[in-house]
């Protein structure tokens, strides 16, 4: 076709109206509420109950602590607007990989997405692990030796529910997401009502404020706000995705931002910024300060369920990313199989489960996990967000879907802000950045190998 971009053609064509054979097998069964609850749980995992301690230690005072959460909400809001338009213009199964492969190049998309799906499996395992810590706290266990076993059990139960079908997984998701919304809102309100009963914690003064410290705080904040972009992988499962996916992303992120600001204000209101920094399991500490041991037990159980919500949301969307890469011949054909009745990718789901379970005994500290995940994740977020400029230039999706305000300056601001965090991690934690870069770079020879295998398989089929 005259004037066609060869890279676009190789990826299937950004404006190609034809659906791939395997996209045709995905039957949309999720509504906007289902998708919004996935967004909420992809963002609200365990981070909001753990990262405030990191943010408080890095900022050292209440005003900077709250400023970090407000700034994180603003930048993430820009990201939500950007991804809402991308999702509206490009509603494909596994869209998080697919749009980057289509607008830039399959190699770049594969390398970044392969690194990210590995990180998502590790991240889900980390959240399950921390959820298990809360459950052990609820049980009054003095040791966390059982945490890996409990994390593995949680993963196994949620995998079984998702093997039963996409609707089973979505119903589980809705219950867990609504539960965590009620829990966080209720805890925030109770903290302000009963705050006078709290016992303030005053450890030694924190380190003085600095730009480097504030940027380190933002790393934890953006980790806590992240995840909404992965809802694009479920675009093929959402009915009328061009309209409902943007609503889900924007609605879900509005709920998340309001909840985050409320609960962090409650943390410092009751515990003070020094108390927040001293309490790693800060939500349970807040509940104990307000309600005593009974409140801590209730919140510990609820946070375990919140962790389960994040893990379940990850299980729902990651296999669709495998499917998109397999459509381009970059993963084995086994990842393409979708059961018509349940819409489950049996092999993809099993592969994700194996990746997550293998990671259980190798988890390090939560703080290292944050920086490790945010480095590679932020690269992918920036690359996919930049696709909005390509989609607009090509006119993909027309002008009938969602269009973000402030274009092109607001998406540029979001991409730049995301890359600032990448550079900061590279400078301050080069070993972790190097590990993330190594995972990313390892994708290139794998990409070449899979392309070669795919071509050989096509040649055999043709002969």
C-alpha positions in Angstrom: 0.0 0.0 0.0 1.5 3.3 -1.1 2.9 5.5 1.8 2.3 2.8 4.4 4.7 2.8 7.4 6.5 -0.6 7.2 6.8 -0.7 11.0 3.1 -0.1 11.3 2.4 -2.8 8.7 4.5 -5.3 10.5 2.6 -4.7 13.7 -0.8 -5.0 12.1 -1.4 -1.4 11.2 -2.6 1.3 13.6 -5.5 2.1 11.3 -6.0 -1.5 10.1 -9.8 -2.1 10.5 -9.2 -5.9 10.5 -9.2 -7.6 13.8 -6.7 -10.4 14.3 -8.2 -13.9 14.5 -7.5 -14.2 18.2 -9.1 -10.8 19.0 -12.2 -12.2 17.3 -12.2 -14.9 19.9 -12.4 -12.4 22.8 -16.1 -11.8 23.5 -16.7 -8.6 25.5 -18.3 -9.5 28.8 -17.3 -6.7 31.2 -19.1 -3.4 31.8 -17.7 0.0 32.8 -18.3 -0.8 36.5 -16.3 -4.0 36.2 -13.5 -2.2 34.4 -13.5 0.6 37.0 -13.2 -1.9 39.8 -10.2 -3.4 38.1 -8.7 0.0 37.8 -9.3 0.6 41.5 -7.7 -2.7 42.5 -4.8 -2.4 40.1 -3.9 0.9 41.8 -4.9 0.2 45.4 -3.0 -2.8 46.4 -0.9 -2.8 49.5 1.2 0.3 48.7 -1.1 2.9 50.4 -0.8 0.9 53.6 3.0 0.6 53.4 4.5 3.4 51.3 3.4 6.3 53.5 6.1 5.3 56.0 8.7 5.6 53.2 7.2 9.0 52.1 7.2 10.4 55.6 10.8 9.3 56.2 11.9 11.0 53.0 10.0 14.2 53.5 10.3 14.7 57.2 7.4 17.1 57.7 3.7 17.1 57.3 3.4 19.8 54.6 5.9 18.0 52.3 4.3 14.7 53.1 0.9 15.8 51.9 2.4 17.8 49.0 3.9 14.6 47.7 0.6 12.9 47.7 -1.2 15.8 46.1 1.5 16.1 43.4 1.3 12.4 42.8 -2.5 12.7 42.3 -2.2 15.5 39.8 0.5 13.8 37.7 -1.4 10.5 37.8 -4.5 12.4 36.8 -2.7 13.6 33.7 -1.7 10.0 33.1 -5.3 8.8 33.5 -6.5 11.4 30.9 -3.7 10.4 28.5 -4.5 6.7 28.8 -8.2 7.3 28.6 -7.8 8.8 25.2 -5.3 6.1 24.1 -7.8 3.4 25.2 -10.7 5.2 23.4 -8.7 5.4 20.2 -7.1 1.9 20.4 -9.4 -0.6 22.2 -7.6 -3.9 21.6 -7.1 -7.0 23.8 -3.6 -6.7 25.3 -3.7 -3.0 24.2 -0.8 -2.0 26.5 1.6 -3.9 24.4 -0.3 -3.6 21.1 -0.4 0.2 20.9 3.4 0.5 21.5 4.1 -2.2 18.9 1.8 -0.5 16.4 2.9 3.1 16.9 6.6 2.6 17.5 8.0 -0.9 16.8 7.3 -4.5 18.0 10.8 -4.9 19.3 10.6 -1.9 21.7 7.1 -2.9 22.8 8.1 -6.5 23.3 11.3 -5.7 25.4 9.4 -3.2 27.6 6.3 -5.4 28.0 8.3 -8.6 28.6 10.1 -6.8 31.4 6.9 -5.4 32.8 4.9 -8.6 32.8 7.8 -10.3 34.7 7.7 -7.3 37.2 3.9 -7.6 37.4 4.1 -11.2 38.4 6.8 -10.3 41.0 4.8 -7.3 42.1 1.7 -9.4 42.6 3.7 -11.9 44.6 5.1 -9.0 46.7 1.7 -7.7 47.5 0.4 -11.2 48.4 3.5 -11.5 50.7 2.7 -8.2 52.5 -1.0 -9.1 52.7 0.2 -12.3 54.4 2.2 -10.2 56.9 -1.0 -8.4 57.8 -2.9 -11.7 58.3 -0.2 -13.0 60.6 -0.4 -9.7 62.5 -4.1 -10.4 62.9 -3.4 -13.8 64.2 -0.9 -12.4 66.7 2.0 -14.3 65.3 5.4 -13.1 66.5 7.1 -14.4 63.3 6.6 -13.9 59.6 8.0 -17.4 58.7 4.6 -18.4 57.5 4.2 -15.4 55.1 5.6 -17.1 52.0 3.2 -20.1 52.5 0.2 -17.8 53.0 1.2 -15.7 49.9 1.4 -18.9 47.8 -2.0 -20.0 49.1 -3.6 -16.7 48.2 -2.2 -16.9 44.7 -3.4 -20.4 44.2 -7.0 -19.6 45.3 -7.3 -16.6 43.1 -5.8 -18.4 40.1 -8.5 -21.1 40.6 -11.3 -18.6 40.6 -10.0 -17.0 37.4 -9.6 -20.4 35.7 -13.4 -20.7 36.3 -14.0 -17.8 33.8 -13.6 -14.1 33.2 -17.0 -13.4 34.8 -16.0 -15.4 37.9 -12.8 -13.3 38.1 -14.7 -10.1 37.6 -17.3 -10.9 40.3 -14.5 -11.7 42.7 -12.8 -8.4 41.7 -16.0 -6.3 42.3 -16.4 -7.7 45.8 -12.8 -7.1 46.8 -12.7 -3.6 45.2 -15.9 -2.4 46.9 -14.7 -3.8 50.1 -11.4 -1.9 50.0 -13.1 1.3 49.1 -15.5 1.0 52.1 -12.6 0.1 54.4 -10.3 3.0 53.4 -13.1 5.6 53.5 -14.4 4.3 56.8 -10.9 4.3 58.4 -10.3 7.8 57.2 -13.6 9.1 58.7 -13.1 7.2 61.9 -9.6 8.6 62.3 -10.9 12.2 62.3 -13.9 11.4 64.5 -11.8 9.5 67.1 -8.5 11.2 66.5 -8.5 12.7 70.0 -8.2 9.2 71.4 -5.0 8.4 69.5 -1.6 8.0 71.1 0.9 10.2 69.2 4.2 8.5 68.4 7.3 10.8 68.5 10.5 9.0 67.5 13.8 10.9 66.9 13.6 13.7 64.3 13.7 12.7 60.7 16.4 13.7 58.2 16.2 17.2 56.9 14.3 18.0 53.7 16.1 18.0 50.4 15.3 17.7 46.7 16.7 14.2 46.5 14.6 13.2 49.5 11.5 14.6 48.0 12.2 12.8 44.7 12.7 9.6 46.6 9.3 10.2 48.3 7.7 10.7 44.9 9.1 7.3 43.7 7.1 5.6 46.5 4.0 7.9 45.7 4.0 7.1 42.0 4.4 3.4 42.7 1.3 3.7 44.9 -0.7 5.6 42.3 0.4 3.3 39.4 -1.3 0.5 37.7 -4.3 2.1 36.0 -2.6 2.0 32.6 -2.7 -1.8 32.6 -6.5 -1.8 32.4 -5.9 -1.3 28.6 -5.1 -5.0 28.4 -8.8 -5.8 29.1 -10.1 -3.5 26.4 -11.1 -6.5 24.3 -13.2 -7.8 27.2 -15.0 -4.5 27.8 -18.4 -3.9 26.1 -18.3 -0.8 23.8 -14.7 -0.2 25.0 -14.4 3.0 23.1 -16.8 4.7 25.5 -16.6 2.5 28.6 -12.9 2.1 29.0 -12.2 5.9 29.3 -15.0 6.1 31.9 -13.5 3.2 33.8 -10.0 4.7 33.9 -11.1 8.2 34.8 -13.8 7.1 37.3 -11.5 4.6 38.9 -8.6 7.1 39.3 -11.0 9.7 40.7 -12.0 7.3 43.4 -8.4 6.3 44.1 -7.1 9.9 44.4 -9.8 11.0 46.8 -9.2 7.9 49.0 -5.5 8.4 49.0 -5.7 12.0 50.0 -8.2 11.2 52.7 -6.3 8.3 54.3 -2.9 10.1 54.2 -4.5 13.1 55.9 -5.9 10.7 58.5 -2.4 9.1 59.0 -0.7 12.4 59.9 -3.7 13.7 61.8 -3.6 10.7 64.2 0.0 9.6 64.2 1.9 12.6 63.0 4.5 12.5 60.3 7.1 11.0 62.7 4.6 8.3 63.8 3.9 7.5 60.2 7.6 7.1 59.4 8.0 4.8 62.4 5.1 2.5 61.6 5.7 0.3 58.5 2.3 -1.3 58.7 0.8 2.2 59.1 -2.9 1.4 58.5 -2.9 -1.2 61.2 -1.0 1.3 63.5 -3.7 4.0 62.8 -6.5 1.6 63.6 -4.9 0.5 66.8 -4.4 4.1 67.8 -8.1 4.9 67.2 -9.8 1.7 68.2 -7.4 -0.4 70.1 -6.6 -4.1 69.4 -10.1 -4.8 67.9 -9.6 -2.0 65.3 -6.2 -3.3 64.3 -7.6 -6.8 63.8 -10.4 -5.6 61.6 -8.1 -3.4 59.4 -5.5 -6.1 59.2 -8.1 -8.5 57.8 -9.4 -5.8 55.4 -5.9 -5.1 54.1 -5.3 -8.7 53.5 -8.5 -8.6 51.3 -7.2 -5.4 49.6 -4.0 -7.3 48.7 -6.1 -10.1 47.3 -8.0 -7.5 45.1 -4.7 -6.3 43.6 -3.5 -9.8 42.9 -6.8 -10.8 41.3 -6.8 -7.7 39.1 -3.3 -8.5 37.9 -4.3 -12.1 37.2 -7.2 -10.8 35.1 -5.2 -8.5 32.8 -1.7 -9.9 32.4 -2.7 -13.0 30.2 -4.3 -10.6 27.7 -0.8 -9.1 27.3 0.6 -12.5 26.5 -2.1 -13.0 23.9 -1.2 -9.7 22.2 2.5 -10.7 22.0 1.6 -14.2 20.7 -0.5 -12.6 17.9 2.6 -10.9 16.6 4.5 -14.2 16.7 6.6 -13.2 19.7 5.3 -15.9 22.1 4.4 -19.5 21.4 1.0 -20.2 20.0 -0.2 -21.8 23.2 -0.7 -18.3 24.6 -3.3 -17.7 21.8 -5.7 -20.3 23.1 -8.9 -18.9 24.5 -11.7 -21.1 25.8 -14.9 -19.8 24.1 -17.2 -20.5 27.0 -15.2 -18.9 29.8 -12.9 -16.6 27.8 -10.0 -18.0 29.8 -6.4 -18.4 28.4 -5.6 -21.6 30.2 -1.9 -21.7 29.2 -1.4 -18.0 29.7 -3.0 -18.1 33.2 -0.9 -21.1 34.2 2.2 -19.4 33.0 1.5 -16.3 35.0 0.7 -18.5 38.1 4.0 -20.3 37.7 6.0 -17.1 37.4 4.3 -15.6 40.4 4.7 -18.7 42.6 8.4 -19.1 41.7 9.0 -15.6 42.9 7.6 -16.3 46.5 10.9 -17.5 48.2 13.1 -14.9 46.5 11.4 -11.6 47.6 13.6 -9.0 49.2 12.5 -5.9 51.1 9.4 -4.0 50.1 11.4 -0.8 49.6 13.7 -2.5 47.1 10.7 -4.0 45.3 9.3 -0.5 44.9 12.3 0.9 43.1 12.9 -2.2 41.1 9.3 -2.2 39.8 9.0 1.6 39.3 12.1 1.8 37.1 11.0 -0.6 34.3 7.4 0.2 34.8 7.9 4.0 34.3 9.8 3.4 31.1 6.9 1.5 29.7 4.4 4.0 31.0 6.3 6.8 29.2 6.6 4.9 25.9 2.9 4.0 25.8 1.8 7.4 26.9 3.8 8.9 24.0 1.6 6.9 21.6 -1.1 9.5 22.0 0.9 11.8 19.7 1.2 9.1 17.0 -2.5 8.2 17.3 -3.6 11.8 17.0 -1.3 12.4 14.0 -2.7 9.4 12.2 -6.2 10.1 13.1 -6.7 6.7 14.6 -10.1 6.2 16.2 -11.4 9.5 14.7 -12.7 12.3 16.8 -15.8 10.6 18.2 -14.2 9.1 21.3 -12.6 10.7 24.4 -10.2 13.6 23.8 -8.1 14.8 26.7 -8.0 18.5 27.4 -4.7 20.5 27.2 -3.2 18.5 24.4 -0.2 18.4 23.6 1.2 20.1 26.7 -0.4 18.0 29.4 0.6 14.6 28.0 4.1 16.0 27.5 4.2 17.1 31.1 3.1 13.6 32.2 5.8 11.9 30.1 8.5 14.2 31.3 7.5 13.8 35.0 7.6 10.0 34.6 11.1 10.1 33.0 12.4 12.3 35.8 11.7 9.5 38.3 13.5 7.0 35.9 16.6 9.2 35.9 16.5 9.7 39.7 16.5 5.9 40.3 19.3 5.6 37.8 21.4 8.1 39.7 20.6 7.2 43.3 20.1 3.4 43.0 22.2 2.3 40.0 22.3 -1.4 41.0 18.5 -1.6 40.9 18.3 0.4 37.7 21.0 -1.9 36.2 19.0 -4.9 37.2 15.9 -3.4 35.5 17.9 -2.5 32.4 19.3 -6.0 32.2 15.7 -7.5 32.3 14.8 -5.0 29.6 17.9 -5.7 27.4 17.4 -9.5 27.7 14.2 -9.1 25.8 16.0 -8.2 22.6 17.7 -11.5 21.8 14.4 -13.2 22.9 12.6 -11.0 20.4 14.9 -11.9 17.6 14.7 -15.6 18.5 10.9 -15.6 18.6 10.7 -13.7 15.3 13.0 -16.3 13.7 11.0 -19.2 15.1 7.7 -17.6 13.9 9.1 -17.1 10.4 10.3 -20.7 10.3 7.0 -22.0 11.5 5.2 -19.9 8.8 7.6 -21.3 6.1 6.8 -24.9 7.2 3.1 -24.2 7.1 3.4 -22.7 3.6 5.3 -25.7 2.3 
